[in-house]
Amino acid sequence: MIHQFSVTDNAAKRILTLLSEEVKQDNLRLRISVSGGGCSGFQYHFVLDDQQLSDDLIFAHNGAEVIVDEVSLGLLEGSMLDYVEDMVSSSFVLKNPNATASCGCGNSFSI
């Protein structure tokens, strides 16, 4: 099965910047996972990780790699990871077509 998950140029650039600031860079990737919780039912988690588990899928763009486990990908299928900067904040943003609602901070969603 081919899974759909994309990473924008801005997100890839930010991931590579974050990795360049790490002392130990070997095999580091951005891991995105979903867990129950948050104000809308599910919550996104972002962490730099050097481990790859048997159920992980890797999505690459412009030299940056994102790891998503199979269970989380079920909730993220078709999503796009972006990095957005404006006058007051900067953050990774997941544009998730499966989310029917999300909280104001963008870190949790419902389906």
C-alpha positions, -999 to +999 in steps of 0.1 A: +000+000+000+013+034-009+008+060+019+003+097+012+022+121+034+041+151+022+066+176+035+068+212+021+100+229+012+097+252+043+093+222+066+123+204+051+144+235+055+135+238+091+141+202+099+176+204+084+182+236+104+172+218+136+194+188+128+224+211+121+220+225+157+222+190+173+255+177+186+247+141+177+233+141+142+237+105+131+204+090+119+183+119+134+149+125+118+118+143+128+093+118+143+056+127+142+032+107+162-004+109+173-018+100+207-051+102+225-055+134+244-054+171+239-085+193+239-099+178+207-093+141+212-060+134+195-027+152+199+003+156+176+038+150+189+071+162+173+105+149+184+139+144+169+146+107+170+175+084+159+156+052+162+136+034+134+111+008+145+097-020+124+064-003+118+079+031+109+076+047+075+100+074+063+090+103+041+118+123+026+119+157+009+149+179+000+172+159+022+150+160+053+134+128+066+102+124+087+093+092+105+057+083+111+046+050+127+019+030+110-008+036+137-002+074+136-002+074+098-037+059+099-048+093+113-024+114+092-030+098+058-029+125+031-015+151+055+010+178+046+037+190+071+045+227+067+066+252+087+049+285+091+065+318+104+046+350+111+050+381+132+042+364+165+052+327+161+068+300+141+058+263+142+053+231+123+018+228+111+000+196+099-026+201+073-046+170+080-076+162+057-089+136+082-094+162+110-130+174+113-121+199+140-089+212+157-080+233+187-069+269+185-032+260+190-032+234+162-017+206+184-048+186+188-076+174+165-107+152+162-119+130+134 
